[in-house]
Amino acid sequence: MTFEELIKLDIGTRMIRATSQTEIHRVRSHIPPIYQTVNFEYENVQDGLSVFLGEKPGYFYTRDGNPTSDLFAQLVALLENAEAGLAVASGMAAISSAILSIVKPGDNIISSKNIYGGTKNWFSSQLSSLNVTTHFVDITNMDEIQQACTEKTKILYTEVLGSPNLVIADINKLAEFARKTQLILIVDSTFTPPPIIQPLTLGADIVIHSTTKYINGHGDAIGGAIVCSAETIAAISKVVKLYGGVISPFNAWLSIRGLKTLALRLEKHCSNAQRIADFLKEHPKVAKIHYPGLPGHPQHDLAQTQLNGFGGMLAFEVHGGFDAGVKVMNAVRLCSFTTSLGEIDTLIIHPASTSHISLSKKEREQAGVPDGLIRLSVGVEAAEDLIHDLEQALDKI
Ligand SMILES: Cc1ncc(COP(=O)(O)O)c(C=O)c1O
């Protein structure tokens, strides 16, 4: 409608109509606009029909597709050298949708045992209720993987850096195995976005991100992304549309903003983490430290060849167990005591007194979470300030 037509309308009607007059806003915005809309309009029946028939590009309804969400997906595909991408509501939506597009009842999957607890829980509860069994393995042990593989196995699943010990999956080796055995290799690269690694270029079939973490980076938008071949994305998007796990356009827009500074932030996350790891490994109150950038990490050589930067995540164990861990948590002033990771500020968590509190001490140890273990998602603050904060907190033990 033209301005002259709009002005003749009742004020209520006018404002409803005018705020969806996208022609008014069609300018070359430097920053992409947010298409914060549920649905899309057509000029006339012929126009609508050609979109419905796929003769003309266009959108209908945001659960089926949205320009802001699609732009975010394309940018993550570009980041990962992928043919296609799909943006979804969360990392969990990415993982579940990708897997549900592949498996059928009776199938098996092989997964690294060192993965995010939510994913493990989804495999063991939701996926198993669909009669899809998960075999958890040590992802560094090819014999164990070989033994778990049967003709019913469809997927090999891993994270690049597995929790809590930052175990490194050898993507080249796993991709070779997956090719030989016709498994689909799915890699959750949430801890290690490019430029740290591009798993598709090493032979992975599908890469997943919880974009909630490093990709958005600012701790203000939950999101997920899947990147792979266009054919696979088409199959996964059918699942996403029907289960409804789409990303909100606003979260997609925030995450697009995050992508602008990803490389810059990762450089600082990595250099800060290395400095903190170097400091902690010499500290008398620290019993053990897990960081792939340290020569003492059991897979430091693989980290050097496979990764471009050792990431911003590290874990360390303090002498004195549970109580010592609690003392450090209560003493830090700069590190934020909170869950999640990959944000610009440094986040600290003591799993034994939070995420793993319901397990017994023995169960925690079996899960690789001793009582003195502290996880740090190193931010982009000045390294000296972070080191001083950790130093004064360790002094309280
Ligand atoms: C490695 C990894 N993958 C997936 C997820 C799930 O992501 P989201 O919380 O965005 O669903 C997380 C969450 O912490 C994670 O750490």
The ligand as an ORCA input file, in Angstrom:
! r2SCAN-3c Opt
* xyz 0 1
  C      29.818    -29.751     23.265
  C      28.377    -29.373     23.395
  N      27.509    -29.782     22.460
  C      26.196    -29.475     22.539
  C      25.695    -28.741     23.586
  C      24.232    -28.404     23.645
  O      24.049    -27.107     23.200
  P      22.758    -26.208     23.565
  O      22.837    -25.912     25.024
  O      22.898    -25.032     22.675
  O      21.570    -27.049     23.227
  C      26.571    -28.283     24.587
  C      26.075    -27.493     25.714
  O      26.773    -27.152     26.626
  C      27.946    -28.617     24.486
  O      28.835    -28.230     25.427
*
